[in-house]
Amino acid sequence: MRQRKHTSIDALHRIVIVGGGAGGLELATRLGDTLGKRGLAQVTLIEKARTHFWKPHLHEIAAGTVDLNTHAVDYLAQSHWHCFRYRMGEMTGLDRVRREVHVAPFIDPDEGEEVAGQRVFVYDTLVIAVGSLNNDFGTPGVQEHAILLETPAQAERFHRRLVNACVRAHAQTAPLRPEQLQVAIIGAGATGVELAAELHQTTRTLVSYGLDRIDPERDIRLNLIEAGPRILGALPERMSASARALLEELNVRVRTNARVTAVTGTGVQLASGETIPAELVVWAAGVKAPEFLAQLDGLETNRINQLVVHPTLQTTHDANVFAIGDCAAAPWLGREGTVPPRAQVAHQHASHLVKQIRRRLLDQPLQPWRYRDFGSLVSLGKYSTVGNLMGSLIGGSLWIEGLFARWMYQSLYKLHELALHGTWKTVLGTAARFLARPTLPTVKLH
Ligand SMILES: Cc1cc2nc3c(=O)[nH]c(=O)nc-3n(C[C@H](O)[C@H](O)[C@H](O)COP(=O)(O)OP(=O)(O)OC[C@H]3O[C@@H](n4cnc5c(N)ncnc54)[C@H](O)[C@@H]3O)c2cc1C
């Protein structure tokens, strides 16, 4: 097949960003607004999806409490407004000597037709920001029977299946089968915990919309299953205890020290030999970076496929290639190990690289990136938000919960919106959603 090199403005420094998520899209937007707009560099974003959705809200799509269409950002329009180029496609390879990114043909998943062929993009600076995936650790049955929450399409699919399960149970005259209306969430990190609380709220709302043959307390069971000794294992113990107490108050069955050995069409098997019946299974455990990174022309990766980077966010084997966000194993300066895969890390990486790429163009030495830990917050739907604020910044942590915590939790998304849209558009978008709220059901029904 004939390959075309995409190098229209050869004189300019070519910045190619792969992955338009929490980190990559902020970076492309801000570099486009500065360098792209003034003609100082050509900024290209390669992304395999058509629209961007901020991943920390995916569990709310799954529960139906957030509508994808009101929050999705169209890459093509965003690139037009912010002076960068968007090229749809999936990066599959790299040639570091020729400085080429290889992109697979883009096939429309619904129509099956080829939209764009195989392509090669030449770069002077490459930033890889392809995020992470769930790690099923090879557990049998996960790919066939469980739903993963990695993309908006998967979250929407889960929501459809949840609504279908409720409508089916309501319509049926025969007694419910043991697995019917039972949900198993595997992995009690922030995603699993937040999803459990959100689903409690959603199922009650759905039933209140007229599915009155279902008694939520009797018929619906939410199981949260965790292999480790406590939920929210990566977060402070107080958060874990507080979240568990609230979930148990909501009648969520929390199982710790429970390792899943297989997922079947009717439930989940545990290492203890016990089976938990479940009609809907969500796999929210483990994190790994996409596998293609481990074969990326000799770049160094760790055991979960993250690209190993220096404090400058340059990959260890190639100073022209940077990695940011979840796919980067970035050192946590002043502490042991690497920074966690979080939205605030991706946001800070993007902000740092905006300045560093400008320095690179001026041939100035790059500065190291330092993680500023603003703490962790976990939203338990409408019931509560708990967390610790400021983390290492104040040399300790400040416990917060309730409305203030909810507001702080939402502010992380506002920061992302501000980086993408600026102040006015963010204010207008927030106001429009607020005003439209009374006209919409509180839970999406389709
Ligand atoms: C359900 C859920 C809830 C979460 N909740 C929180 C939370 O409350 N707080 C928090 O801090 N973090 C949370 N996280 C983690 C947070 O979403 C991530 O840390 C953050 O999105 C990482 O940003 P990123 O830019 O590295 O990757 P992403 O935001 O994942 O973006 C990666 C992008 O790369 C694209 N891509 C992937 N592979 C390719 C390829 N080969 N070629 C082209 N494009 C590609 C993807 O389509 C995607 O758009 C949550 C994650 C999930 C899944």
The ligand as a Tripos MOL2 file, in Angstrom:
@<TRIPOS>MOLECULE
LIG
   53    58     1     0     0
SMALL
NO_CHARGES

@<TRIPOS>ATOM
      1 C1        -13.9710    5.0590   35.4760 C.3       1 LIG1
      2 C2        -12.7560    5.8780   35.8500 C.ar      1 LIG1
      3 C3        -12.8310    6.7650   36.9190 C.ar      1 LIG1
      4 C4        -11.7210    7.5440   37.2710 C.ar      1 LIG1
      5 N1        -11.8190    8.4250   38.3010 N.ar      1 LIG1
      6 C5        -10.7780    9.2200   38.6080 C.ar      1 LIG1
      7 C6        -10.8660   10.1940   39.6400 C.ar      1 LIG1
      8 O1        -11.8960   10.3270   40.2990 O.2       1 LIG1
      9 N2         -9.7950   10.9920   39.8990 N.ar      1 LIG1
     10 C7         -8.6340   10.8760   39.1820 C.ar      1 LIG1
     11 O2         -7.6940   11.6310   39.4270 O.2       1 LIG1
     12 N3         -8.5070    9.9620   38.1940 N.ar      1 LIG1
     13 C8         -9.5410    9.1320   37.9000 C.ar      1 LIG1
     14 N4         -9.4200    8.2040   36.9010 N.ar      1 LIG1
     15 C9         -8.1440    8.1120   36.1900 C.3       1 LIG1
     16 C10        -8.0620    9.2000   35.1220 C.3       1 LIG1
     17 O3         -9.1760    9.1020   34.2670 O.3       1 LIG1
     18 C11        -6.7880    9.0350   34.3350 C.3       1 LIG1
     19 O4         -5.7050    9.1230   35.2350 O.3       1 LIG1
     20 C12        -6.6300   10.1010   33.2530 C.3       1 LIG1
     21 O5         -7.7110   10.0710   32.3510 O.3       1 LIG1
     22 C13        -5.3270    9.8730   32.5060 C.3       1 LIG1
     23 O6         -5.2310   10.7920   31.4710 O.3       1 LIG1
     24 P1         -4.3970   10.4150   30.1710 P.3       1 LIG1
     25 O7         -4.3780   11.6360   29.3160 O.co2     1 LIG1
     26 O8         -3.1080    9.8040   30.5550 O.co2     1 LIG1
     27 O9         -5.2070    9.2580   29.4640 O.3       1 LIG1
     28 P2         -6.7290    9.1920   28.9950 P.3       1 LIG1
     29 O10        -7.5310   10.2660   29.5850 O.co2     1 LIG1
     30 O11        -7.1220    7.7880   29.2020 O.co2     1 LIG1
     31 O12        -6.6220    9.4490   27.4240 O.3       1 LIG1
     32 C14        -5.9250    8.5880   26.5660 C.3       1 LIG1
     33 C15        -6.3850    8.8820   25.1450 C.3       1 LIG1
     34 O13        -5.5270    8.2000   24.2400 O.3       1 LIG1
     35 C16        -6.3130    7.6120   23.2030 C.3       1 LIG1
     36 N5         -5.5320    6.4780   22.6870 N.ar      1 LIG1
     37 C17        -5.2290    5.3370   23.3320 C.ar      1 LIG1
     38 N6         -4.4360    4.5670   22.5670 N.ar      1 LIG1
     39 C18        -4.2310    5.2420   21.4100 C.ar      1 LIG1
     40 C19        -3.4870    4.9690   20.2280 C.ar      1 LIG1
     41 N7         -2.7590    3.8410   20.0890 N.pl3     1 LIG1
     42 N8         -3.5070    5.8660   19.2230 N.ar      1 LIG1
     43 C20        -4.2610    7.0410   19.3400 C.ar      1 LIG1
     44 N9         -4.9660    7.3300   20.4440 N.ar      1 LIG1
     45 C21        -4.9430    6.4610   21.4820 C.ar      1 LIG1
     46 C22        -7.6150    7.2160   23.9020 C.3       1 LIG1
     47 O14        -8.6790    7.0890   22.9860 O.3       1 LIG1
     48 C23        -7.8000    8.4030   24.8620 C.3       1 LIG1
     49 O15        -8.5420    9.4320   24.2760 O.3       1 LIG1
     50 C24       -10.5200    7.4070   36.5380 C.ar      1 LIG1
     51 C25       -10.4510    6.5150   35.4700 C.ar      1 LIG1
     52 C26       -11.5530    5.7440   35.1270 C.ar      1 LIG1
     53 C27       -11.4550    4.7860   33.9720 C.3       1 LIG1
@<TRIPOS>BOND
     1     1     2 1
     2     2     3 ar
     3     2    52 ar
     4     3     4 ar
     5     4     5 ar
     6     4    50 ar
     7     5     6 ar
     8     6     7 ar
     9     6    13 1
    10     7     8 2
    11     7     9 ar
    12     9    10 ar
    13    10    11 2
    14    10    12 ar
    15    12    13 ar
    16    13    14 ar
    17    14    15 1
    18    14    50 ar
    19    15    16 1
    20    16    17 1
    21    16    18 1
    22    18    19 1
    23    18    20 1
    24    20    21 1
    25    20    22 1
    26    22    23 1
    27    23    24 1
    28    24    25 2
    29    24    26 1
    30    24    27 1
    31    27    28 1
    32    28    29 2
    33    28    30 1
    34    28    31 1
    35    31    32 1
    36    32    33 1
    37    33    34 1
    38    33    48 1
    39    34    35 1
    40    35    36 1
    41    35    46 1
    42    36    37 ar
    43    36    45 ar
    44    37    38 ar
    45    38    39 ar
    46    39    40 ar
    47    39    45 ar
    48    40    41 1
    49    40    42 ar
    50    42    43 ar
    51    43    44 ar
    52    44    45 ar
    53    46    47 1
    54    46    48 1
    55    48    49 1
    56    50    51 ar
    57    51    52 ar
    58    52    53 1
@<TRIPOS>SUBSTRUCTURE
     1 LIG1         1 GROUP 0 **** ****
